[in-house]
Amino acid sequence: MENMPYRQLGNSGLSVSLFSFGSWVTFGKQMDVQPVKECLKYAFDQGINFFDNAEVYAGGVSETLMMEGFRQLGLGRNEYVLTTKFFWGIENRLNFRNTLNRKYLMQAIDGSLKRMKTDFVDVAYCHRYDPNTPIHEIVFAMDQMIRDGKALYWGTSEWPADAINAAYDFAVENKLHRPIVEQPQYNMLHKEKVEKEFKPLYAKMKLGLTTWSPLASGVLTGKYMNGIPADSRAALPGMSFVKDEIDNRENQNKVEKLAAISKKSGISMAHLALGWCALNANVSTVILGASRIEQLKENLNVLNHLNKITDLKKELDQI
């Protein structure tokens, strides 16, 4: 397999693997510690150093599983980049659900570190934008998190561009730690935010991107072209939005065009979709998900096709 490329995480000195591994949906729902450990080891052995998590994934179980996997593998804490995200909350009480208030954020990071049995995360994200908490309160809280040594960098996930811009400006004006990275959905079916809305931020603040769902929850692999397999993500409870993606006629047309390029080029639909995301120079890392090690192995084979996919970029962009 070709060597893993690395990119800088936004406007920072931190190098992250072009492809990374995340735990959304799978850890604690489809996987226990043994398959988690197998996937972590394979990912690490292939050069992945960026591992994505969130407080809300499986109600905190995902964080526990990931770190238990690392411990069983004997990997030292400084051998990988660890992240988590806050907003949804896992305590059913006022001020701890769907918020970015200071009270929640200060206690949420402590909860995550306790579950993960570590002193710090490399990147802490605000998992969604909270219009009810003033920007200054959010920025001060995230700055404090970094000054306390509980996180090294901070960023956002699925925030609107104007809110990221406001947080950045406030941080600069008040000499606070700035947000350096955004985590948006980015794939052939969802690209407006990354390619249009965020465009001014790349020049202004060198915004980094750690993108999720490069395969649109499997839609771009073509596996749903003839129905929904029983063991697929679309068949899981709470994943009805994937069915909406599948039933969308415009999406079906795009998938059919991708299938045609795949047939002509001899490169799988999944590899074409993954490679297309990686070709965007503003993307720091493309987060992969997998419910079994065979999926991860197959997806990482995209490294062997990146040069050919580069030659197909114009054709892929037309989709």
VENHU-V989017 format. One record per pair of residues at least 4 apart in sequence whose ideal C-beta (glycine too) atoms are under 7 Angstrom apart, sorted by the first residue. I is the first residue (numbers start at 0). J is the second residue. Records with the same first field share a line. If there is no record, write none. Layout:
# VENHU-V989017
I->J ; J
This chain:
# VENHU-V989017
0->45 ; 299 ; 300 ; 302 ; 303
1->302 ; 303
2->46
3->16 ; 17 ; 18 ; 45 ; 46 ; 47 ; 302
4->17
5->14 ; 15 ; 16 ; 17
6->15 ; 17 ; 283 ; 284
7->11 ; 12 ; 13 ; 14 ; 283
8->13 ; 15 ; 179 ; 180 ; 207 ; 283
9->179 ; 180 ; 205 ; 206 ; 207 ; 283
10->179 ; 204 ; 205
11->152 ; 179
13->80 ; 152
15->19 ; 48 ; 49 ; 80 ; 283 ; 284
16->46 ; 47 ; 48 ; 49 ; 284
17->277 ; 284 ; 285
18->47 ; 284 ; 285 ; 287 ; 299
19->47 ; 49 ; 50 ; 51 ; 284 ; 285 ; 286 ; 287
20->38 ; 42 ; 47 ; 50 ; 287
21->51 ; 211 ; 286 ; 287 ; 288
22->26 ; 51 ; 52 ; 56 ; 61 ; 65
23->56 ; 288
24->28 ; 232 ; 288
25->29 ; 30 ; 288 ; 289 ; 290
26->30 ; 35 ; 56 ; 57 ; 61 ; 64 ; 65
27->57 ; 60 ; 61 ; 64
28->57
29->290
30->34 ; 35 ; 290
31->35
32->36 ; 64 ; 67 ; 68
33->37
34->38 ; 291 ; 292
35->39 ; 64 ; 65 ; 68
36->40 ; 68 ; 71 ; 72
37->41 ; 292
38->42 ; 289 ; 292 ; 295
39->43 ; 68 ; 69 ; 72
40->44 ; 72
41->45 ; 292 ; 295 ; 296
42->47 ; 295
43->47 ; 74 ; 79
45->299
48->79 ; 80
49->80 ; 284
50->65 ; 79 ; 80 ; 81 ; 82
51->82 ; 209 ; 286
52->56 ; 61 ; 62 ; 65 ; 82 ; 83
53->83 ; 84 ; 126
54->59 ; 62 ; 83 ; 84 ; 85 ; 89 ; 107 ; 110 ; 111
55->87 ; 89
56->61
57->61
58->89
59->63 ; 89 ; 114
60->64
61->65
62->66 ; 83 ; 111 ; 114 ; 115
63->67 ; 114
64->68
65->69
66->70 ; 115 ; 116 ; 117
67->71
68->72
69->74
74->78 ; 79
76->117
80->121
81->120 ; 121
82->120 ; 121 ; 122 ; 124
83->111 ; 120 ; 123
84->124 ; 126 ; 156
85->104 ; 107 ; 123 ; 125 ; 126
86->97 ; 99 ; 125 ; 126 ; 127 ; 129
87->97 ; 126
88->95 ; 96 ; 97 ; 98 ; 103
90->95
91->96
94->98 ; 100 ; 102 ; 103
95->103
98->103 ; 129 ; 132
99->104 ; 125 ; 129 ; 132 ; 137
100->104 ; 132 ; 136
101->105 ; 136 ; 140
102->106
103->107
104->108 ; 140 ; 144
105->140
106->110
107->111
108->112 ; 123 ; 144 ; 149 ; 150
109->113
110->114
111->115 ; 120
112->117 ; 118 ; 149
119->148 ; 149 ; 150 ; 151
120->150
121->151 ; 152
122->150 ; 152 ; 153 ; 154 ; 180
123->141 ; 144 ; 150 ; 153
124->154 ; 155 ; 156 ; 182
125->137 ; 155 ; 156
126->156
127->156 ; 157
128->158 ; 159 ; 162
132->136 ; 137
134->138 ; 165 ; 166 ; 169
135->139 ; 169
136->140
137->141 ; 166
138->142 ; 166 ; 169 ; 170 ; 175
139->143 ; 175
140->144
141->145 ; 153 ; 176
142->146 ; 175 ; 176
143->147
144->149 ; 150 ; 153
145->150 ; 151 ; 153 ; 176
152->179
153->176 ; 178
154->178 ; 179 ; 180 ; 181 ; 182
155->163 ; 178 ; 181
156->181 ; 182
157->183
158->162 ; 163 ; 181
160->164 ; 196 ; 197 ; 200
161->165
162->166
163->167 ; 178 ; 181 ; 200
164->168 ; 200
165->169
166->170 ; 178
167->171 ; 177 ; 178 ; 204
168->172
169->173
170->175 ; 176 ; 177
171->177
179->207
180->207 ; 208 ; 209 ; 283
181->197 ; 206 ; 208
182->209 ; 211
183->192 ; 193 ; 208 ; 210
184->189 ; 211 ; 212
185->189 ; 190 ; 193 ; 208 ; 210 ; 213 ; 276
186->212 ; 213 ; 214 ; 215 ; 219 ; 272 ; 276
187->219 ; 253 ; 257 ; 272 ; 275 ; 318
188->215 ; 218 ; 244 ; 250 ; 253
190->194
191->195 ; 196
192->196 ; 197
193->197 ; 208 ; 279
194->198
197->201 ; 206
199->203
200->204 ; 206
201->205 ; 206 ; 281
207->283
208->281 ; 282 ; 283
209->283 ; 284 ; 286
210->276 ; 282 ; 285 ; 286
211->286
212->216
213->272 ; 273 ; 276 ; 285
214->219 ; 220 ; 269 ; 272 ; 273
215->219 ; 244
216->232 ; 233 ; 241 ; 244
217->222 ; 223 ; 231 ; 232 ; 233
218->223 ; 244 ; 245 ; 250 ; 254
219->254 ; 257 ; 268 ; 269 ; 272
220->268 ; 269
221->254 ; 258 ; 268
222->228 ; 231
223->227 ; 233 ; 245
224->254
227->231 ; 233 ; 234
228->234
229->234
230->234
232->238 ; 241
233->238 ; 241 ; 242 ; 245
239->243
240->244
241->245
242->246
243->247
244->250
247->251
248->252
249->253
250->254
251->255
252->256
253->257 ; 318
254->258
255->259
256->260 ; 318
257->261 ; 268 ; 271 ; 272 ; 318
258->262 ; 268
259->263
260->264 ; 271 ; 311 ; 314 ; 315
261->266 ; 267 ; 268 ; 271
264->307 ; 311
266->270 ; 271 ; 304 ; 307 ; 308
267->271
268->272
269->273 ; 298
270->274 ; 300 ; 301 ; 304
271->275 ; 308 ; 315
273->277 ; 285 ; 298 ; 301
274->278 ; 301 ; 304 ; 305 ; 308
275->308 ; 315
276->282 ; 285
277->282 ; 285 ; 305
278->308 ; 309 ; 312
287->295 ; 298
289->294 ; 295 ; 298
290->294
292->296
293->297
294->298
295->299
296->300
301->305
304->308
305->309
307->311
311->315
312->316
313->317
